[in-house]
């Protein structure tokens, strides 16, 4: 079972980091206002980064690490590169 860490860009240009087994389903919950309290009222939301993790514990550790990063470092994660297309 693959857990994912993801970053969303909110309409107010803030970033939200979370984890999920199914990122598309989780994004749909966020957009419906049933996801995290932080994302409610901040739609539209854009998925800007995903990262596969081997376990839930690993995903939680990575989420914590990403949340500690300064905003510019998070934006560098989201930036497309030749080896990583946008959103990955």
Rosetta silent file (secondary structure, phi, psi, omega in degrees, C-alpha in Angstrom):
SEQUENCE: XXXXXXXXXXXXXXXXXXXXXXXXXXXXXXXXXXXXXXXXXXXXXXXXXXXXXXXXXXXXXXXXXXXXXXXXXXXXXXXXXXXXXXXX
SCORE:     score description
SCORE:     0.000 S_00000001
   1 L     0.000  124.640 -178.330    0.000    0.000    0.000 S_00000001
   2 L   -97.686  123.686  172.911    1.506    3.324   -1.101 S_00000001
   3 E   -94.734  149.606 -177.590    0.976    6.393    1.026 S_00000001
   4 E  -124.532  142.404  167.778    1.421    9.803   -0.548 S_00000001
   5 E  -102.616  137.186 -178.507    2.510   13.205    0.741 S_00000001
   6 E  -138.336  155.721  174.408    0.957   16.053   -1.216 S_00000001
   7 E  -121.438  134.685  175.317    1.003   19.825   -1.390 S_00000001
   8 E  -113.944  141.235  170.376   -1.974   21.936   -2.401 S_00000001
   9 E   -99.427  123.133 -179.142   -1.865   25.565   -3.453 S_00000001
  10 L   -87.283  165.289 -179.144   -4.919   27.364   -2.091 S_00000001
  11 L   -59.442  -28.977  179.384   -6.699   30.299   -3.741 S_00000001
  12 L   -86.883   13.839  177.117   -5.076   32.679   -1.233 S_00000001
  13 L    69.115   17.670  172.379   -1.646   31.405   -2.452 S_00000001
  14 L   -88.493  164.875  179.312   -0.921   29.495    0.760 S_00000001
  15 E  -114.155  141.403  177.055    0.315   25.910    0.704 S_00000001
  16 E  -123.168  132.395  178.854   -1.260   22.966    2.516 S_00000001
  17 E  -113.060  136.136  178.208    0.607   19.693    3.104 S_00000001
  18 E  -152.156 -179.834  176.983   -1.118   16.391    3.857 S_00000001
  19 E  -128.414  154.940  179.586   -0.961   12.629    3.397 S_00000001
  20 E  -164.891  156.525  170.253   -3.352   10.189    1.752 S_00000001
  21 L   -80.928  -37.173 -179.554   -3.658    6.736    0.247 S_00000001
  22 L  -125.979   99.659 -174.291   -5.679    8.148   -2.669 S_00000001
  23 H   -64.716  -40.028 -179.398   -4.658   11.728   -3.416 S_00000001
  24 H   -62.239  -43.084  178.755   -7.412   12.309   -6.003 S_00000001
  25 H   -66.490  -39.131  179.596  -10.120   11.223   -3.552 S_00000001
  26 H   -66.816  -40.410  177.235   -8.570   13.332   -0.788 S_00000001
  27 H   -61.530  -41.494  177.655   -8.420   16.366   -3.081 S_00000001
  28 H   -60.519  -39.667  176.809  -12.114   15.870   -3.888 S_00000001
  29 H   -63.778  -44.317  178.064  -12.880   15.878   -0.137 S_00000001
  30 H   -58.761  -46.906 -177.279  -10.892   19.093    0.321 S_00000001
  31 H   -66.270  -27.269  178.270  -12.719   20.725   -2.586 S_00000001
  32 L   -83.714   -0.221 -179.986  -16.078   19.635   -1.155 S_00000001
  33 L    81.325   12.357 -178.572  -15.231   21.332    2.147 S_00000001
  34 L  -110.144    7.619  177.838  -14.964   17.999    3.967 S_00000001
  35 L   -87.817 -142.669  179.721  -11.166   17.799    4.093 S_00000001
  36 L   -64.819  146.577  179.059   -8.929   19.637    6.519 S_00000001
  37 H   -57.525  -35.421 -177.927  -10.371   22.652    8.280 S_00000001
  38 H   -59.096  -37.809 -174.084   -7.494   24.748    6.868 S_00000001
  39 H   -83.967  -12.207  178.852   -8.581   24.241    3.256 S_00000001
  40 L   -64.860  130.036 -179.889  -12.248   25.093    3.826 S_00000001
  41 L    79.237    5.315  179.798  -13.047   28.402    2.189 S_00000001
  42 L  -113.076   15.676  179.810   -9.692   28.497    0.395 S_00000001
  43 L   -74.835  155.410    5.490  -10.850   26.912   -2.891 S_00000001
  44 L   -77.467  152.737 -179.720  -10.031   26.525   -5.656 S_00000001
  45 L  -110.710  141.767  179.466   -7.238   24.166   -4.674 S_00000001
  46 E  -124.447  127.494  175.323   -4.487   23.004   -7.020 S_00000001
  47 E   -74.602  118.975 -175.763   -2.432   19.871   -6.465 S_00000001
  48 E  -115.227  -11.203 -178.269    1.174   21.021   -6.957 S_00000001
  49 E  -160.324  138.718  170.771    3.293   18.178   -5.533 S_00000001
  50 E  -136.710  149.909  178.758    3.065   14.495   -4.686 S_00000001
  51 E  -145.988  124.921  179.987    5.643   12.119   -3.249 S_00000001
  52 E   -76.681  141.957  177.462    5.238    8.377   -2.752 S_00000001
  53 E  -130.124  153.107 -175.335    6.142    6.884    0.631 S_00000001
  54 L   -78.800  -20.906 -178.290    6.490    3.250    1.639 S_00000001
  55 L  -153.199  167.122  177.439    4.346    3.387    4.763 S_00000001
  56 H   -62.937  -41.412  179.847    2.025    5.650    6.709 S_00000001
  57 H   -60.871  -42.111  178.489    4.774    6.273    9.272 S_00000001
  58 H   -64.924  -41.727  179.242    7.175    7.332    6.516 S_00000001
  59 H   -63.050  -41.707  178.264    4.520    9.613    4.995 S_00000001
  60 H   -63.959  -40.448  177.880    3.870   11.240    8.384 S_00000001
  61 H   -63.703  -44.140 -179.233    7.604   11.816    8.902 S_00000001
  62 H   -66.804  -39.881  177.055    7.959   13.351    5.446 S_00000001
  63 H   -58.809  -46.530  178.681    4.864   15.528    5.968 S_00000001
  64 H   -59.535  -42.517 -179.604    6.362   16.846    9.217 S_00000001
  65 H   -64.190  -42.977  179.803    9.660   17.558    7.452 S_00000001
  66 H   -65.850  -41.992 -179.559    7.942   19.417    4.603 S_00000001
  67 H   -62.129  -27.553  179.009    5.817   21.454    7.017 S_00000001
  68 H   -79.314  -16.056 -178.349    9.014   22.613    8.756 S_00000001
  69 L   -68.931  148.830  172.760   10.510   23.879    5.482 S_00000001
  70 L   -68.760  159.531 -176.062   10.384   27.594    4.723 S_00000001
  71 H   -53.813  -43.652 -177.687    7.920   28.614    2.017 S_00000001
  72 H   -62.895  -34.102  176.971   10.606   29.087   -0.663 S_00000001
  73 H   -68.762  -37.827  176.357   11.851   25.521   -0.134 S_00000001
  74 H   -64.439  -40.341  178.936    8.278   24.217   -0.483 S_00000001
  75 H   -65.448  -34.743  176.400    7.902   26.186   -3.709 S_00000001
  76 H   -64.915  -35.763  175.125   11.132   24.616   -5.032 S_00000001
  77 H   -59.543  -38.362 -175.825    9.584   21.190   -4.382 S_00000001
  78 H   -77.820  -22.062 -174.130    6.613   22.220   -6.553 S_00000001
  79 L   -67.782  132.927  177.475    8.694   23.652   -9.391 S_00000001
  80 L   -67.770  147.116  174.688    8.815   21.455  -12.490 S_00000001
  81 E  -134.639  167.213 -178.996   12.226   20.193  -13.537 S_00000001
  82 L   -57.507  -32.322 -178.795   13.316   18.122  -16.552 S_00000001
  83 L   -89.189  -11.979 -177.727   13.269   14.957  -14.438 S_00000001
  84 E  -137.708  109.683  177.864   10.009   15.780  -12.642 S_00000001
  85 L   -65.753  164.723  179.465    6.975   17.205  -14.453 S_00000001
  86 L   -54.538  140.404  179.018    4.719   19.714  -12.718 S_00000001
  87 L    86.173    1.737  179.019    2.718   18.236   -9.861 S_00000001
  88 L  -126.056    0.000    0.000    5.238   15.503   -9.066 S_00000001
